[in-house]
Amino acid sequence: MARPGRARANFPRVAQSSLRAASVKTRWAERRQLWQGSAAWHYLRSERSLPDSIIRAAVRADLLREGPYGSIWAAHFNDQGAVSGWEERGPLWRGFATGGSKVLFRFGAEDALRLCVTEAAIDAMSLAAFEGFREGSLYLSTGGGWSPTTDTAIRRLAARPGVRLIAATDANSQGETFASRLRDIADVAGCDWLRLNPPEEDWNDALRAREKEKRERRMEREGEGRGGVLPHARRARQG
């Protein structure tokens, strides 16, 4: 009689893969979508400076879920359109779905020919916000790595006629390594390639810096409208 441990060791790999896929699908389906005012929405809006319009568009596309402790889950989809896993980001946590597979986070029209590849879902959404959700663009994330399934998915997208591959990876050594891989893919596919460097280390840093600058300019204008006195600099009433 076979021991239980041995039977488990001989369990077919295809069956194991099917169980993992079912678990990922079930766990994703059990989590709530974001809603305005939820902890995850607040995290994206207040701490990551993403505009409500971008968050709302991602929710409509069924790309986001409420994670634990105010975190977000951002879905990766395989070429069949099934959730393969998700990026996990929050105030105290970052990671990837246990048992999931990194493929691509995809934000935008699937038939778009301008493919903007970033390293994180929040960066992909930040670039979309930075560009005003440019028409004809698909904003992608590799999830901070470069898995074989990610490589295959990008090559399939790049093989379509008329594609322009945009390397919008981070402004650091890893980002340059990924940009070089994207250029190699573009050379093989025969498509256009462009390096789009973020003005900060990544596109979310760039978005937050821009929003901070906007707030400071607004405060300066409001101060000028009050005779050059900022609200926090007013003299206290006496009496």
C-alpha positions as CSV (number, residue, x, y, z in Angstrom):
1,M,0.0,0.0,0.0
2,A,1.4,3.4,-1.1
3,R,2.1,5.9,1.6
4,P,0.2,9.2,1.4
5,G,3.3,11.2,0.9
6,R,4.3,9.1,-2.1
7,A,0.9,9.4,-3.7
8,R,1.2,13.2,-3.4
9,A,4.7,13.1,-4.9
10,N,3.3,11.3,-8.0
11,F,0.3,13.6,-8.4
12,P,0.3,14.7,-12.1
13,R,1.9,18.1,-12.7
14,V,-1.1,19.1,-14.9
15,A,-3.5,18.4,-12.1
16,Q,-1.3,20.4,-9.7
17,S,-1.3,23.3,-12.1
18,S,-5.1,23.1,-12.5
19,L,-5.5,23.2,-8.7
20,R,-3.3,26.3,-8.4
21,A,-5.2,28.0,-11.2
22,A,-8.5,27.2,-9.5
23,S,-7.2,28.6,-6.2
24,V,-6.0,31.8,-7.8
25,K,-9.3,32.3,-9.6
26,T,-11.3,31.6,-6.4
27,R,-9.3,33.9,-4.2
28,W,-9.5,36.7,-6.8
29,A,-13.3,36.3,-7.1
30,E,-13.7,36.3,-3.3
31,R,-12.1,39.8,-2.9
32,R,-14.2,42.9,-3.2
33,Q,-13.8,45.5,-5.9
34,L,-12.6,48.9,-4.8
35,W,-15.1,51.6,-4.2
36,Q,-14.6,55.3,-3.6
37,G,-13.8,55.8,0.0
38,S,-12.5,52.3,0.6
39,A,-9.1,51.7,2.2
40,A,-7.4,50.6,-1.1
41,W,-9.0,53.6,-3.0
42,H,-7.6,55.9,-0.3
43,Y,-4.2,54.3,-0.6
44,L,-4.1,54.9,-4.4
45,R,-5.5,58.4,-4.2
46,S,-3.8,59.8,-1.1
47,E,-0.5,58.0,-0.9
48,R,0.1,57.3,-4.6
49,S,-1.6,60.4,-6.1
50,L,-3.5,58.5,-8.7
51,P,-6.6,60.5,-9.9
52,D,-10.1,59.2,-9.3
53,S,-10.6,58.9,-13.0
54,I,-7.7,56.5,-13.4
55,I,-8.7,54.4,-10.4
56,R,-12.3,54.3,-11.7
57,A,-11.2,53.2,-15.1
58,A,-9.1,50.3,-13.6
59,V,-12.0,49.2,-11.4
60,R,-14.4,49.2,-14.5
61,A,-11.9,47.0,-16.3
62,D,-11.9,44.6,-13.3
63,L,-8.2,45.0,-12.7
64,L,-8.2,45.8,-9.0
65,R,-9.3,44.2,-5.7
66,E,-9.3,45.2,-2.1
67,G,-6.4,43.5,-0.4
68,P,-5.8,43.1,3.4
69,Y,-4.7,46.1,5.5
70,G,-5.5,48.8,3.0
71,S,-3.5,47.2,0.2
72,I,-4.5,46.6,-3.5
73,W,-4.4,43.6,-5.7
74,A,-3.6,44.4,-9.4
75,A,-4.4,41.5,-11.7
76,H,-2.1,39.8,-14.2
77,F,-3.8,38.1,-17.1
78,N,-2.6,35.4,-19.4
79,D,-3.1,35.4,-23.1
80,Q,-6.4,33.5,-22.7
81,G,-7.8,36.4,-20.6
82,A,-7.7,34.5,-17.3
83,V,-6.3,35.9,-14.0
84,S,-2.9,34.3,-13.4
85,G,-2.0,36.2,-10.3
86,W,-1.8,39.7,-8.9
87,E,0.6,42.3,-7.7
88,E,0.1,43.2,-4.0
89,R,0.9,46.8,-2.9
90,G,0.0,48.6,0.2
91,P,1.3,51.0,3.0
92,L,3.1,48.1,4.8
93,W,3.3,45.3,2.2
94,R,4.4,44.5,-1.3
95,G,4.6,41.1,-3.0
96,F,2.9,38.8,-5.6
97,A,0.1,36.3,-5.2
98,T,1.1,33.0,-3.6
99,G,0.8,30.3,-6.2
100,G,0.2,32.9,-9.0
101,S,2.2,33.5,-12.2
102,K,3.5,36.8,-13.4
103,V,2.4,37.5,-16.9
104,L,1.2,41.1,-17.5
105,F,-1.0,43.7,-15.9
106,R,-2.9,45.2,-18.8
107,F,-4.6,48.6,-18.6
108,G,-6.2,50.0,-21.7
109,A,-7.5,48.7,-25.0
110,E,-6.3,45.2,-25.9
111,D,-6.1,46.1,-29.6
112,A,-3.9,49.2,-28.8
113,L,-0.7,49.4,-30.8
114,R,1.3,51.6,-28.5
115,L,2.5,49.3,-25.8
116,C,4.0,51.0,-22.7
117,V,5.9,48.5,-20.5
118,T,6.5,49.4,-16.9
119,E,7.7,47.4,-13.9
120,A,4.6,47.8,-11.6
121,A,0.9,48.1,-12.0
122,I,0.9,51.4,-10.0
123,D,3.6,52.7,-12.4
124,A,1.5,51.6,-15.4
125,M,-1.6,53.5,-14.0
126,S,0.7,56.5,-13.1
127,L,2.0,56.7,-16.6
128,A,-1.6,56.6,-17.9
129,A,-2.4,59.5,-15.6
130,F,0.8,61.4,-16.6
131,E,-0.2,61.1,-20.3
132,G,-3.9,61.7,-19.8
133,F,-4.7,58.0,-20.7
134,R,-3.4,58.5,-24.2
135,E,-5.7,57.0,-26.9
136,G,-4.4,53.9,-28.6
137,S,-2.1,52.9,-25.6
138,L,-2.0,49.8,-23.6
139,Y,-0.2,50.3,-20.2
140,L,1.6,47.1,-19.1
141,S,3.4,45.9,-16.0
142,T,5.8,43.0,-15.6
143,G,5.3,42.9,-11.9
144,G,8.8,43.8,-10.9
145,G,10.4,40.8,-12.7
146,W,10.9,39.2,-16.1
147,S,9.4,35.7,-16.1
148,P,9.4,33.5,-19.2
149,T,5.6,33.9,-19.4
150,T,6.0,37.7,-19.3
151,D,8.6,37.5,-22.1
152,T,6.3,35.3,-24.2
153,A,3.3,37.6,-23.7
154,I,5.2,40.7,-24.7
155,R,6.6,39.0,-27.8
156,R,3.1,38.0,-28.9
157,L,1.8,41.5,-28.5
158,A,4.9,43.0,-30.3
159,A,4.4,40.6,-33.3
160,R,1.2,42.4,-34.4
161,P,1.5,44.8,-37.4
162,G,2.0,48.5,-36.6
163,V,3.0,48.0,-32.9
164,R,5.3,50.5,-31.2
165,L,7.0,49.2,-28.1
166,I,7.6,51.8,-25.4
167,A,10.2,50.9,-22.7
168,A,8.8,52.9,-19.8
169,T,10.8,51.0,-17.2
170,D,12.5,52.6,-14.1
171,A,15.3,55.0,-14.4
172,N,17.9,52.7,-12.8
173,S,20.1,49.8,-13.7
174,Q,17.3,47.2,-13.7
175,G,15.1,49.5,-15.7
176,E,17.8,49.8,-18.3
177,T,18.3,46.0,-18.4
178,F,14.5,45.6,-19.1
179,A,14.6,48.3,-21.7
180,S,17.4,46.5,-23.5
181,R,15.4,43.3,-23.5
182,L,12.4,45.2,-24.9
183,R,14.6,46.6,-27.7
184,D,15.8,43.1,-28.5
185,I,12.1,42.0,-28.7
186,A,11.3,44.9,-31.0
187,D,14.3,44.1,-33.3
188,V,13.1,40.5,-33.6
189,A,9.5,41.5,-34.2
190,G,10.4,44.3,-36.6
191,C,8.4,46.9,-34.7
192,D,9.2,50.4,-33.5
193,W,10.9,50.9,-30.2
194,L,11.3,53.9,-27.9
195,R,12.9,54.5,-24.5
196,L,10.6,56.6,-22.3
197,N,12.6,57.6,-19.2
198,P,10.5,58.7,-16.1
199,P,11.7,62.1,-14.8
200,E,12.0,60.5,-11.4
201,E,13.1,56.9,-10.6
202,D,9.7,55.5,-11.6
203,W,6.4,56.8,-13.0
204,N,4.6,56.9,-9.7
205,D,7.5,59.0,-8.2
206,A,7.1,61.3,-11.2
207,L,3.3,61.6,-10.8
208,R,3.6,62.4,-7.1
209,A,6.3,65.0,-7.8
210,R,4.0,66.6,-10.4
211,E,1.0,66.6,-8.1
212,K,3.1,68.1,-5.3
213,E,4.3,70.9,-7.6
214,K,0.7,71.6,-8.7
215,R,-0.4,71.9,-5.0
216,E,2.4,74.3,-4.3
217,R,1.6,76.5,-7.3
218,R,-2.1,76.5,-6.3
219,M,-1.2,77.6,-2.8
220,E,1.0,80.4,-4.2
221,R,-1.8,81.6,-6.4
222,E,-4.3,81.5,-3.5
223,G,-1.7,83.5,-1.4
224,E,-1.4,86.1,-4.1
225,G,-5.1,86.5,-4.2
226,R,-5.1,87.3,-0.5
227,G,-2.5,90.0,-0.8
228,G,0.5,87.6,-0.6
229,V,-0.6,86.1,2.8
230,L,-0.9,82.4,2.9
231,P,-3.8,80.9,4.9
232,H,-1.5,79.4,7.5
233,A,0.4,82.8,7.9
234,R,-2.6,85.0,8.9
235,R,-2.4,86.8,12.2
236,A,-4.7,85.5,14.9
237,R,-7.6,87.6,15.8
238,Q,-7.2,89.5,19.1
239,G,-9.8,89.7,21.7
